[in-house]
Amino acid sequence: MDDATTGDGAQPAADLEMAFVREYLNAHVPAHPLTPEEEKRRWREAMLYASLKMEEVTSRAHLMKGLHDRHGG
């Protein structure tokens, strides 16, 4: 398991994920009040965005570790 899912990095990972959720919500402010269903969809989209960004962070970390290990670091 990686730090994003274990006790060691759980809180920083959760904080980062919530930052991505806020980033999405702030970038996609509705022009009009949303119905409860629209608001639910907006939150689902924000969570999907955050999940994809977390995968990107994890992939980059693994890539950097691999490069570091390969070059004798």
DSSP file (Angstrom, degrees, kcal/mol; ACC not computed):
  #  RESIDUE AA STRUCTURE BP1 BP2  ACC     N-H-->O    O-->H-N    N-H-->O    O-->H-N    TCO  KAPPA ALPHA  PHI   PSI    X-CA   Y-CA   Z-CA
    1    1 A M              0   0    0      0, 0.0     2,-0.2     0, 0.0     5,-0.0   0.000 360.0 360.0 360.0 152.0    0.0    0.0    0.0
    2    2 A D    >>  -     0   0    0      1,-0.1     3,-1.8     4,-0.0     4,-0.9  -0.489 360.0 -96.2 -99.1 173.8    1.1    3.6   -0.6
    3    3 A D  T 34 S+     0   0    0      1,-0.3     6,-0.6     2,-0.2    10,-0.2   0.750 118.1  67.5 -60.8 -24.9    1.1    6.5    1.8
    4    4 A A  T 34 S+     0   0    0      1,-0.2    -1,-0.3     9,-0.1    50,-0.0   0.719 112.8  30.1 -69.2 -19.3   -2.2    7.7    0.4
    5    5 A T  T <4 S+     0   0    0     -3,-1.8    -1,-0.2     8,-0.0     2,-0.2   0.417 109.4  76.0-120.5  -0.5   -4.0    4.7    1.8
    6    6 A T  S  X S-     0   0    0     -4,-0.9     4,-0.7    -3,-0.2     3,-0.4  -0.596  90.3-102.3-107.2 172.3   -2.0    3.8    4.9
    7    7 A G  T  4 S+     0   0    0      1,-0.2     3,-0.5    -2,-0.2     4,-0.4   0.820 111.8  65.4 -61.4 -33.5   -1.8    5.5    8.3
    8    8 A D  T  4 S+     0   0    0      1,-0.2    -1,-0.2     2,-0.1     3,-0.1   0.895 120.1  16.4 -61.0 -43.4    1.4    7.3    7.7
    9    9 A G  T  > S+     0   0    0     -6,-0.6     4,-2.4    -3,-0.4     5,-0.2   0.217  92.7 109.6-115.4  14.9    0.1    9.6    4.9
   10   10 A A  H  X S+     0   0    0     -4,-0.7     4,-2.5    -3,-0.5     5,-0.2   0.924  81.3  43.6 -62.1 -47.6   -3.6    9.3    5.4
   11   11 A Q  H  > S+     0   0    0     -4,-0.4     4,-2.7     2,-0.2     5,-0.2   0.950 115.4  46.3 -68.6 -47.6   -4.2   12.8    6.8
   12   12 A P  H  > S+     0   0    0      0, 0.0     4,-2.4     0, 0.0    -1,-0.2   0.912 115.1  49.0 -58.7 -39.1   -1.9   14.7    4.3
   13   13 A A  H  X S+     0   0    0     -4,-2.4     4,-2.6   -10,-0.2    -2,-0.2   0.908 111.5  48.7 -65.4 -41.2   -3.5   12.7    1.4
   14   14 A A  H  X S+     0   0    0     -4,-2.5     4,-2.3    -5,-0.2    -1,-0.2   0.897 111.4  50.3 -65.0 -39.7   -7.0   13.4    2.7
   15   15 A D  H  X S+     0   0    0     -4,-2.7     4,-1.9     2,-0.2    -2,-0.2   0.913 111.6  47.9 -64.0 -42.4   -6.1   17.1    3.0
   16   16 A L  H  X S+     0   0    0     -4,-2.4     4,-2.0    -5,-0.2    -2,-0.2   0.915 110.5  51.6 -64.5 -42.9   -4.8   17.1   -0.6
   17   17 A E  H  X S+     0   0    0     -4,-2.6     4,-2.0     1,-0.2    -2,-0.2   0.916 110.2  48.6 -61.0 -42.8   -7.9   15.3   -1.9
   18   18 A M  H  X S+     0   0    0     -4,-2.3     4,-2.6     1,-0.2    -1,-0.2   0.849 107.3  56.2 -66.6 -32.6  -10.1   17.9   -0.2
   19   19 A A  H  X S+     0   0    0     -4,-1.9     4,-2.5     2,-0.2    -1,-0.2   0.894 107.3  49.2 -63.9 -38.9   -8.0   20.7   -1.7
   20   20 A F  H  X S+     0   0    0     -4,-2.0     4,-2.4     2,-0.2    -2,-0.2   0.883 109.5  51.8 -66.7 -38.0   -8.7   19.2   -5.1
   21   21 A V  H  X S+     0   0    0     -4,-2.0     4,-2.7     2,-0.2    -2,-0.2   0.950 112.0  46.0 -61.4 -48.5  -12.4   19.1   -4.4
   22   22 A R  H  X S+     0   0    0     -4,-2.6     4,-2.9     1,-0.2     5,-0.2   0.900 109.9  55.1 -61.4 -40.5  -12.3   22.7   -3.4
   23   23 A E  H  X S+     0   0    0     -4,-2.5     4,-1.6     2,-0.2    -1,-0.2   0.935 111.2  44.3 -57.2 -47.4  -10.3   23.6   -6.5
   24   24 A Y  H  X S+     0   0    0     -4,-2.4     4,-1.2     2,-0.2    -2,-0.2   0.945 114.3  48.2 -62.9 -48.9  -13.0   22.0   -8.7
   25   25 A L  H  < S+     0   0    0     -4,-2.7     3,-0.3     1,-0.2    -2,-0.2   0.888 112.7  48.4 -62.1 -39.3  -15.9   23.6   -6.8
   26   26 A N  H  < S+     0   0    0     -4,-2.9     3,-0.5     1,-0.2    -1,-0.2   0.808 112.3  49.2 -70.8 -28.6  -14.3   27.0   -7.0
   27   27 A A  H  < S+     0   0    0     -4,-1.6    -1,-0.2    -5,-0.2    -2,-0.2   0.647 114.3  46.5 -82.9 -15.5  -13.5   26.6  -10.7
   28   28 A H  S  < S+     0   0    0     -4,-1.2    -1,-0.2    -3,-0.3    -2,-0.1  -0.471  72.2 165.9-127.0  60.3  -17.1   25.5  -11.5
   29   29 A V        -     0   0    0     -3,-0.5    -3,-0.1    -2,-0.1     2,-0.0  -0.634  39.1-118.5 -77.4 127.6  -19.3   28.0   -9.6
   30   30 A P        -     0   0    0      0, 0.0    -1,-0.1     0, 0.0     4,-0.1  -0.354   6.6-140.3 -69.1 147.1  -22.9   27.7  -10.9
   31   31 A A  S    S+     0   0    0      2,-0.1    -2,-0.0    -2,-0.0     3,-0.0   0.628  87.1  24.7 -79.1 -14.5  -24.5   30.7  -12.5
   32   32 A H  S    S-     0   0    0      0, 0.0    -1,-0.0     0, 0.0     0, 0.0  -0.949 103.0 -75.0-144.0 160.9  -27.8   30.0  -10.8
   33   33 A P        -     0   0    0      0, 0.0     2,-0.3     0, 0.0    -2,-0.1  -0.334  53.6-131.0 -58.7 139.6  -29.0   28.1   -7.7
   34   34 A L        -     0   0    0      1,-0.1     0, 0.0    -4,-0.1     0, 0.0  -0.642   9.2-119.7 -95.4 150.1  -28.8   24.4   -8.2
   35   35 A T     >  -     0   0    0     -2,-0.3     4,-2.7     1,-0.1     5,-0.2  -0.399  38.8-102.0 -72.7 162.8  -31.5   21.9   -7.5
   36   36 A P  H  > S+     0   0    0      0, 0.0     4,-2.2     0, 0.0     5,-0.1   0.889 125.1  50.6 -55.9 -38.6  -30.6   19.2   -4.9
   37   37 A E  H  > S+     0   0    0      2,-0.2     4,-2.3     1,-0.2     5,-0.1   0.907 110.8  48.0 -66.5 -41.3  -29.9   16.7   -7.8
   38   38 A E  H  > S+     0   0    0      2,-0.2     4,-2.5     1,-0.2    -1,-0.2   0.897 111.7  50.3 -65.0 -39.9  -27.7   19.2   -9.6
   39   39 A E  H  X S+     0   0    0     -4,-2.7     4,-2.1     2,-0.2    -2,-0.2   0.896 109.7  50.8 -65.1 -39.5  -25.8   19.9   -6.4
   40   40 A K  H  X S+     0   0    0     -4,-2.2     4,-2.2    -5,-0.2    -2,-0.2   0.913 111.2  48.4 -62.5 -43.5  -25.3   16.2   -5.8
   41   41 A R  H  X S+     0   0    0     -4,-2.3     4,-2.6     2,-0.2    -2,-0.2   0.899 108.8  53.9 -63.9 -40.8  -24.0   15.8   -9.4
   42   42 A R  H  X S+     0   0    0     -4,-2.5     4,-2.0     1,-0.2    -1,-0.2   0.906 110.2  46.8 -60.4 -42.2  -21.7   18.8   -8.9
   43   43 A W  H  X S+     0   0    0     -4,-2.1     4,-2.5     2,-0.2    -1,-0.2   0.884 110.4  52.5 -67.8 -38.6  -20.2   17.1   -5.8
   44   44 A R  H  X S+     0   0    0     -4,-2.2     4,-2.4     1,-0.2    -2,-0.2   0.918 110.3  48.5 -62.1 -42.0  -19.9   13.8   -7.6
   45   45 A E  H  X S+     0   0    0     -4,-2.6     4,-2.5     2,-0.2    -2,-0.2   0.891 110.8  50.9 -64.8 -39.0  -18.0   15.5  -10.4
   46   46 A A  H  X S+     0   0    0     -4,-2.0     4,-2.5     2,-0.2    -2,-0.2   0.896 110.8  48.6 -64.9 -40.5  -15.7   17.2   -7.8
   47   47 A M  H  X S+     0   0    0     -4,-2.5     4,-2.4     2,-0.2    -2,-0.2   0.887 111.2  49.8 -68.2 -38.4  -15.0   13.9   -6.1
   48   48 A L  H  X S+     0   0    0     -4,-2.4     4,-2.6     2,-0.2    -2,-0.2   0.933 110.9  50.0 -63.5 -45.3  -14.2   12.3   -9.5
   49   49 A Y  H  X S+     0   0    0     -4,-2.5     4,-2.4     1,-0.2    -2,-0.2   0.934 112.0  47.8 -56.9 -47.5  -11.9   15.2  -10.3
   50   50 A A  H  X S+     0   0    0     -4,-2.5     4,-2.4     1,-0.2    -1,-0.2   0.897 110.6  51.7 -62.3 -40.9  -10.1   14.9   -6.9
   51   51 A S  H  X S+     0   0    0     -4,-2.4     4,-2.0     1,-0.2    -1,-0.2   0.918 110.8  47.4 -62.8 -43.7   -9.8   11.1   -7.4
   52   52 A L  H  X S+     0   0    0     -4,-2.6     4,-2.0     1,-0.2    -2,-0.2   0.893 111.6  50.6 -65.5 -39.5   -8.2   11.5  -10.8
   53   53 A K  H  X S+     0   0    0     -4,-2.4     4,-2.4     2,-0.2    -1,-0.2   0.880 108.5  52.4 -65.8 -37.4   -5.8   14.2   -9.5
   54   54 A M  H  X S+     0   0    0     -4,-2.4     4,-2.6     2,-0.2    -2,-0.2   0.901 108.4  50.8 -64.9 -39.9   -4.8   11.9   -6.6
   55   55 A E  H  X S+     0   0    0     -4,-2.0     4,-2.7     2,-0.2    -2,-0.2   0.896 109.4  51.6 -62.5 -39.6   -4.0    9.2   -9.1
   56   56 A E  H  X S+     0   0    0     -4,-2.0     4,-2.5     2,-0.2    -2,-0.2   0.928 110.2  48.1 -62.6 -45.0   -1.9   11.6  -11.1
   57   57 A V  H  X S+     0   0    0     -4,-2.4     4,-2.3     2,-0.2    -2,-0.2   0.929 113.2  48.1 -60.9 -45.8    0.0   12.6   -7.9
   58   58 A T  H  X S+     0   0    0     -4,-2.6     4,-2.4     1,-0.2    -2,-0.2   0.914 111.7  49.6 -62.2 -44.1    0.6    8.9   -7.0
   59   59 A S  H  X S+     0   0    0     -4,-2.7     4,-2.4     1,-0.2    -1,-0.2   0.913 111.6  48.4 -62.5 -43.0    1.7    8.1  -10.6
   60   60 A R  H  X S+     0   0    0     -4,-2.5     4,-2.8     2,-0.2    -1,-0.2   0.897 110.2  51.9 -65.0 -39.1    4.2   11.0  -10.6
   61   61 A A  H  X S+     0   0    0     -4,-2.3     4,-2.4     2,-0.2    -2,-0.2   0.918 111.2  47.1 -63.3 -42.9    5.5   10.0   -7.2
   62   62 A H  H  X S+     0   0    0     -4,-2.4     4,-2.5     2,-0.2    -2,-0.2   0.904 112.6  50.1 -65.1 -40.8    6.1    6.4   -8.4
   63   63 A L  H  X S+     0   0    0     -4,-2.4     4,-2.5     2,-0.2    -2,-0.2   0.936 111.8  47.1 -61.6 -47.1    7.8    7.7  -11.6
   64   64 A M  H  X S+     0   0    0     -4,-2.8     4,-2.7     1,-0.2    -2,-0.2   0.896 112.1  50.0 -64.0 -40.3   10.1   10.0   -9.6
   65   65 A K  H  X S+     0   0    0     -4,-2.4     4,-3.0     2,-0.2     5,-0.2   0.920 111.1  49.9 -63.7 -43.1   11.0    7.2   -7.2
   66   66 A G  H  X S+     0   0    0     -4,-2.5     4,-2.3     2,-0.2    -2,-0.2   0.910 112.7  46.2 -61.7 -42.8   11.7    4.9  -10.1
   67   67 A L  H  X S+     0   0    0     -4,-2.5     4,-1.6     2,-0.2    -2,-0.2   0.912 113.8  49.2 -65.5 -41.9   13.9    7.5  -11.8
   68   68 A H  H  <>S+     0   0    0     -4,-2.7     5,-2.5    -5,-0.2    -2,-0.2   0.930 113.7  45.6 -63.0 -45.9   15.7    8.3   -8.5
   69   69 A D  H ><5S+     0   0    0     -4,-3.0     3,-1.3     1,-0.2    -2,-0.2   0.881 110.8  53.6 -64.6 -39.1   16.3    4.6   -7.8
   70   70 A R  H 3<5S+     0   0    0     -4,-2.3    -1,-0.2     1,-0.3    -2,-0.2   0.811 107.0  51.7 -67.8 -30.3   17.5    3.9  -11.3
   71   71 A H  T 3<5S-     0   0    0     -4,-1.6    -1,-0.3    -3,-0.2    -2,-0.2   0.076 121.0-101.9-100.0  25.5   20.1    6.7  -11.2
   72   72 A G  T < 5       0   0    0     -3,-1.3    -3,-0.2     1,-0.1    -2,-0.1   0.726 360.0 360.0  71.7  23.6   21.7    5.5   -7.9
   73   73 A G      <       0   0    0     -5,-2.5    -4,-0.2    -6,-0.2    -1,-0.1   0.487 360.0 360.0 -81.3 360.0   20.0    8.1   -5.7
